[in-house]
């Protein structure tokens, strides 16, 4: 009878190990499915956000590139051949600084 008792104890151990492995695989499967379900929408959102940020950076660079001193020494933004002066200090300023408000309005539009 002792051998029968150790045999059923061994079967119980095997069943317990199989149940634990099954539970671990179930939890792992649940975690992977949850990660996949969450990764798709957040991945799409991340790509969209990156494209939008890059577009905004490119747009700002393109608009600001017009506010430079052109080859003839005038303002590339407004076409004035007279150098721009700061209203407060009277010092010369670059076209991008002088037209900052107009540039921001153009970018926002």
Helices and strands as residue ranges (DSSP letters): H 2-64, H 95-98, H 100-108
